[in-house]
Amino acid sequence: MKKLYNQFACSSFMLPEHVDSLEQREKKIKEVELQQVPELDEQQLELWERILQESLQDGRRINVRYMMANGPVTITGVITGVNAHQKRILLYAVVVSILSALIRLYVSSRNNN
């Protein structure tokens, strides 16, 4: 009697319903992962502290990613201050971005009137 070596060769095909459910499951898993606060080890914290200090001292631009209710937000800018007690950093680009957006809104609203 011969052995059937590739008897499950056709099992790599999936029904569209199964593909859809797998995609939905992966999407839900990613959403949950994005909402969870990651656990950081001591080396990661030291690296972040060094990056913040370099930006503060040398004026280097950095990317800061944080969570909002609608998902993660990334802002690029230069650290202008650090408040360790309140666990906050002051980022120059945030103020500039908000002001420039407000100016654009003001100018566009005046042009429409």
N, C-alpha and C positions, 0 to 999 in steps of 0.2 A: 504494500500500500504506500503510495506517495504522500509526502507531507505537502500541505498547502502553505507555501511560504508567504505569498502576498494575498492571503485571503481577505485581509482588511484594507486593501488598497483603496477601495471605494469609500471607506469611512472618513476620508478627509473632506468629503463634501458635506455641507451643512445646509439645513433648511433656512430660508430667509428669516423665519420667525426666531430661530435660535441665534442667528447672527445679530438681529436687532436686540434681542434680550441681553446678549453678551456686551454689546456696545453700550446699552443703557446701564448695565451693571458697572462697567468700567468708568463711565461718566460719573455715576454716583460715588464710586470709591474715590475718584480724583477730587470731587467736591468736598467730601468729608476730610480728605487729607489736607486740602487747602485751608479748611477752617480750623484745623487743630494746630495748637501752638507746638512747634518742634521742641524736643528736648535737646539741649545743647551741652556739650562737654566743655571741660576747662580749656582745652586747646582752641576750640572755636570761639569762645568768649575772649581769649587773649588776642586772637587774630582780629576780631572785630574792634577791640579796644585800640590796637595798634593802627588799624585803618582809620578810625575816628580821630586819633591823635595826629596822624599824618595830614589828614584833611584840615584839621584845626590849625596846625602849625604851618604847613606849607601851602595851604590853599588848594589842595588837590580836590578835583571833583570826584564824587562817589555816587553810587546808586543805592538808594535806600528803599527797601520793599517792606510794606506793612499791610496788615489786613484791615479792610473796611467791611461794612455790612454786605456790600454787593460784590466783594471779591478782593483779590490782592491789588495794590497800587504801587507803582514804582516811580520814584522821584529822583532826579539827578541834581546835584548841587554841591555846595561847599559848606562844611560845618563851620558855624560862626560861634557856637557856644555849646557847652555840655552841662546839664544839671543832673548830677549823679543821684542826688537824693530823690528827685521826682522821676528819675529814669527817662529824661527827655533830652533831645538834641535840637539845636536851632540850625536850620538849613536855609542858606541864603536863597536858593532857587525857589523855594516854596513861596516866599513873599513876592519875588519877582514874577513868578508864573501867575499868581493870583492877581497881582496888580495889572499885569499886561492883559490878562483876560478881562478884567473889569474895564480897562481902558478901551479894549476892542468892542465890548458890549456897549459902552457909552457912545463911542464914535458911530457904531452902526445904528444905534437907536436915534441919534441926532440926524444921521443921513436919511433915515426913513421918514422922518417928520418934515 
